[in-house]
Amino acid sequence: MSCDRKVKIGLVQMKCTGNKETNIQRSISEIRRLSSEGANIVCLQELFASLYFCDKEDHTNFLLAEAIPGETIRLLQEIALETEVVIIASLFEKRTTGLYHNTTAVIDADGSYLGKYRKSHIPDDPGFYEKFYFTPGDTGYKVFNTKCAKIGVLICWDQWFPEAARITSLMGAEILFFPTAIGWEPDDKMDVKTEQYQAWQTIQRSHAIANGVHVVAVNRVGREADTVFWGGSFVSNPFGTVLYQASHDKEESHVQEIDLSKNEHYRMIWPFLRDRRIDTYDPILKRLID
């Protein structure tokens, strides 16, 4: 496989079960299928190997965690080598006894392990009790030089923070990937659902525009406990145009071609990076300006 400025992105939007092995094997099957359709990079959803266990505080869920790299990553390395596909895989990381992270690993198309990013922004809301499980990441923001592109990986709640996208883009990312697990409450009204989804997509499209990069968000789908994950995985070009959007209620795997030369095109026409006034930005480091 060789990559030029045209890169084919594979997204796997799926339902998860309570069986970790089943989830992993289904994901591998989708990676193989997307590879056969020409995918160069495949991104899996947040915590793809399990149900979204953060809906409650339960110490037994820590048994789902594993080392990164560990058994699952070694298996995915074999699949990456077999299919010649870059794999972005989000897992529950056990760093040591009593210390855990929400972490995404990146595996290159030759099966080599490129490293990991640990989720920086950790939510704590009804149904999303992530602070109970995850220590805030200490890797800093990360960019990975893959065979096909220089990519940045952020995770779910990170997607709401422009600073994370900005820093990762300034580090040279050409594509920002957001493995995600986000959804509605079952009894939410349609106008609430629409507003929430539109806000979620809009903030990420704004990252694409502000930074002149492609954005790929991959969400899960289906009901788990009291959350209906809203799917809606999508790909945006560097000016916020949605090139592909999945449904809200179906499992979907898709290959979307993007043209990385568009990054340069839009950055030249809309020179936001040129006109940044970095000398005026010190106040951003304050919690509140009062």
Secondary structure, 3 states (H helix, E strand, C coil): CCCCCEEEEEEEECCCCCCHHHHHHHHHHHHHHHHHCCCCEEEECCCCCCCCHHHCCCHHHHHHCECCCCHHHHHHHHHHHHHCCEEEEEEEEEEECCEEEEEEEEECCCCCEEEEEECCCCCEECCEEHHHCCCCCCCCCCEEECCCCEEEECCHHHHHCHHHHHHHHHCCCCEEEEEECCEECCCCCHHHHHHHHHHHHHHHHHHHHHHCCEEEEEECEEEECCEEEECCCEEECCCCCEEEECCCCCCEEEEEEEECHHHHHHHHHCCCCCCCCHHHCHHHHCCCCC
